[in-house]
Each structure stands twice: as C-alpha cells, then as structure tokens.
Amino acid sequence: MTQIDHLGIAVKSLAEAKKFYEKLGLEVMPEETVEAEKVRVAMVPVGESRIELLEPTVPDSTIAKFLEKRGQGLHHVALHVNNLTATVERLKAAGTRLINEEIKVGAGGHRYVFVHPSSAGGVLLELVEDGAEKAGNAGPSTRSARSG
C-alpha cells in the first residue's frame, strides 16, 4: 500500500457536486461512464489523492441503492497497491471476504477489487492498481491525473 488513492462519494447529481468542488478552487476532471458499475464518475485531484464523485446511471445500480438507503455521502475508501494480483491472493488465503472475486478494470484503465466491509472494519475498501498503460509511471502525479 502506498497511499489513499481516492475517496468515493455517492452523489445524486454530478453537475451539482462538481459545482461545489469548483467553488473550493479544485479542478474537476472530465466525466467518464463505467458501464460495468452503472455509474458516471468525475475525479477531483486533491494533493496526492483524489475524490471520486459517483452518480448512478440506472435505478438498480449499487450507487443508486446506496443513495436510496443512506443518502449522499462517503461510499468507499480506495487504497493504491503496487501488485493487485498478489494482494488479492494474499487476502483470499487469509480468508478475507471480497465483494468481487475477480479483478475488474474500471475508469481510466485501472484494475480494482472491493473488500467487503465485514473484513475491513465496517468500511467498503477498494484496492486499486494502475492500468497497464500507467504501470511504468505510477508516481502520485500520474495517479492524480488519471480519471477513474
């Protein structure tokens, strides 16, 4: 683990959420749709980390269900890892419960897996690794500039 990659925040409207972060003087990266997760995403670089704004694209998405049950707010914490495959194998061997057993590819080409809150102290934890195109240059500025 090298750092907190991002904080995922569920929002009803990306447009409204983006306005707030722009008022703070932060740059909001271009939006991207992640079809597999049924969300639209906008990243907000903050220092060496990012805020990930998540808006559902359909009513049955995980984020839509989260918003219905809990309202807008912090959805997950994401940690950057250097070798996601090895990390997942180590966690599985230790009996850690994962949301998705297979590593997925998300926005910006990054690879990720979610750890179930029951194994992470009540927090939905995402483990993120830079995509193949970023692997050779995985410094903080590269991760901050990546959308997704």
ZILINKA-V778645 format. One record per helix or strand. SS is the DSSP state (helix for helix, strand for strand). FROM is the first residue (numbers start at 1). TO is the last residue. If there is no record, write none. Layout:
SS_FROM_TO / SS_FROM_TO
This chain:
strand_3_10 / helix_14_23 / strand_28_28 / strand_32_34 / helix_35_37 / strand_39_46 / strand_49_56 / helix_62_70 / strand_73_80 / helix_84_93 / strand_98_98 / strand_104_105 / helix_107_109 / strand_111_115 / helix_117_119 / strand_125_129 / helix_140_145
